[in-house]
Amino acid sequence: MGIVMTVGRKIDVDDLVTAADIAARLPAVRQGKSKGSKQGPQVVHTWIARYEDFPEPLREIGGRKVWSWGDVKKWMRQRDREWVTPSGKPSASS
């Protein structure tokens, strides 16, 4: 019997995001509705608990889970959720 090896997919390092990074791209968080609280990242943790199909994190780095932003955007598109780019552009343009 031969050895089966799984090769992981290639991910651009700039595409890796934490729960805080995801939350920072949510319009409500960027507008300051959760400023000064942990409500921002908590929204992401709530999605993880609530939705079985939320993307799996790729790894845990330094005690923090990281996701592919591309995977998260795809999941958000399927639910008609909006986001903004780090530069503040709305999701329609990204």
Residue, then its C-alpha position, 0 to 999 in steps of 0.5 A: m500500500g502506498i502513502v497518501m499525502t495531502v497537499g494544502r492549498k496556497i493562501d496569500v498571507d495578506d488574505l489571512v484574517t482573525a475574528a477581529d479583522i473580520a469584525a473590523r470589516l463589518p459596516a456596523v463595527r466600522q461605524g462605531k456601534s461597537k466601539g470600545s467593546k468586544q462586540g465586534p469580534q463577538v459577532v464573528h464568534t456568534w456566527i461560528a456558533r450559530y452557523e454550521d457552514f461558517p468557514e473553518p479556520l485554516r490554522e491557529i497562530g499565536g492562540r488566534k484562529v485565522w481564516s481565509w478572507g476569500d472563504v469568509k467573503k464567499w460565505m457572506r455573499q451567500r447570505d447577502r451580508e455586507w462588508v467593507t475593505p480595509s480602505g473603507k470601500p463597500s463590498a459591492s466594489s470588492 
